[in-house]
């Protein structure tokens, strides 16, 4: 992955972790809100562990929530 793709993936996973809400008919199994948020957190943490330079890309969760609600 290029640096830009790693940053984009990291931001995407953190955004999912903070803002994902499943539709009522999809809120079960692998698409449940809690399951998907946990998987997104694990993926983002794994990316951060492999690529410590992504620490500078890290956004606070509060900012991500505000961006998602606009």
Beta strands, then each sheet from edge to edge (+ up, - down):
end
